[in-house]
Amino acid sequence: MSEEIDQKWVLLGQKFGELMPTNKPKDINGILFLIGVQELGTGSKRYTREQKQDVIELAINKLLSLKEFTTYTHTDDEGWPHYRIEKKIEFKELKDQVKFLKELIVSYFEQEGFI
């Protein structure tokens, strides 16, 4: 990860700490969950384990759309956005996937004016 992305990742963690001192996301999945909830627009509520996985998948699809790997297609009757895969991504190692997701997360929060 570039030094600039590293710095912005740290800044993002600090911002979460300021806004949610007792409930700061502890890892990348926590941040993905927050993005998914934001994109779903349901606000704070209880989710089943399966729903949490769906919320994280929604976040990943939203993030991938920033680089045109996915395209938003529609929102279903239950309010869930759907995306179509445009390009496949392959990573040799998990660390490369995490690095890519962190870059997308930073881009997302920059676009949202959070950092």
matplotlib code that plots the C-alpha trace (Angstrom):
import matplotlib.pyplot as plt

x = [0.0, 1.3, 2.4, -0.4, -3.0, -1.4, -1.7, -5.3, -6.1, -4.7, -6.7, -9.8, -9.3, -8.8, -12.0, -14.0, -12.5, -13.6, -17.2, -17.6, -15.2, -16.9, -18.0, -15.2, -14.9, -12.2, -11.2, -11.8, -15.0, -16.4, -15.7, -17.3, -20.3, -20.6, -20.4, -23.0, -25.4, -24.8, -25.6, -28.6, -29.9, -31.6, -29.7, -28.9, -30.8, -30.2, -29.1, -29.0, -25.6, -26.8, -28.0, -24.6, -22.9, -25.2, -24.5, -20.8, -21.2, -23.2, -20.4, -17.8, -19.9, -20.3, -16.6, -15.8, -18.1, -15.7, -13.3, -15.9, -15.5, -19.3, -22.2, -25.3, -28.3, -31.4, -32.8, -35.2, -38.6, -36.9, -34.6, -31.4, -29.2, -27.9, -24.8, -23.6, -20.0, -18.2, -14.6, -13.1, -10.4, -7.8, -5.4, -2.4, -2.4, -4.9, -2.7, -3.1, -6.9, -6.8, -4.6, -7.0, -10.0, -8.3, -7.6, -11.2, -12.4, -10.2, -11.6, -15.1, -14.7, -12.9, -15.8, -18.2, -16.2, -15.3, -11.5]
y = [0.0, 3.4, 5.7, 8.1, 5.4, 4.2, 7.7, 8.1, 4.6, 5.8, 9.1, 7.1, 5.0, 8.2, 9.7, 6.5, 6.7, 10.2, 9.5, 6.1, 5.9, 2.9, 1.2, 1.9, -0.8, -3.2, -4.5, -4.2, -6.3, -3.8, -0.9, -2.9, -3.4, 0.3, 1.1, -1.6, -0.1, 3.3, 2.1, 0.2, 3.2, 1.2, 2.9, 1.2, -2.0, -5.7, -7.9, -11.7, -13.3, -13.9, -10.3, -9.1, -11.1, -9.6, -6.1, -6.7, -8.1, -5.0, -2.8, -4.7, -4.4, -0.7, -0.3, -2.3, 0.0, 2.8, 1.2, -0.1, -3.8, -3.8, -1.7, -0.9, -2.4, -1.9, -1.9, -4.8, -4.6, -5.0, -2.0, -4.0, -2.5, -5.1, -5.0, -6.7, -7.9, -6.2, -7.5, -10.3, -9.6, -12.2, -11.9, -14.2, -13.5, -12.4, -9.5, -8.1, -8.4, -6.6, -3.8, -3.3, -3.2, -0.6, 1.6, 1.4, 2.1, 5.2, 6.3, 5.8, 7.9, 10.6, 10.8, 11.0, 13.9, 12.0, 12.2]
z = [0.0, -0.8, 2.0, 1.2, 1.5, 4.7, 6.2, 5.1, 6.6, 9.9, 9.6, 8.9, 12.0, 14.1, 12.7, 13.6, 17.0, 17.5, 16.2, 17.9, 20.8, 22.4, 19.2, 16.7, 13.9, 15.0, 11.6, 7.8, 8.1, 10.6, 8.2, 5.3, 7.5, 8.1, 4.4, 3.6, 6.2, 4.8, 1.3, 2.4, 4.2, 7.0, 9.9, 13.1, 13.6, 14.5, 11.7, 11.5, 10.8, 7.2, 6.8, 8.1, 5.4, 2.8, 4.1, 3.8, 0.3, -0.6, 0.6, -1.4, -4.6, -3.9, -3.5, -6.6, -8.5, -7.8, -10.1, -12.5, -11.5, -10.8, -12.0, -10.0, -11.8, -9.5, -6.0, -5.3, -3.6, -0.1, -0.7, -1.4, -4.2, -6.8, -8.8, -12.0, -12.2, -15.1, -14.6, -12.6, -10.1, -9.1, -6.3, -5.7, -2.0, 0.6, 1.6, -2.0, -1.7, 1.7, 0.3, -2.6, -0.3, 1.9, -1.1, -2.1, 1.4, 1.5, -1.9, -0.7, 2.4, 0.5, -1.9, 1.0, 2.5, 5.6, 5.1]

ax = plt.figure().add_subplot(projection="3d")
ax.plot(x, y, z, "-o")
ax.set_aspect("equal")
plt.show()
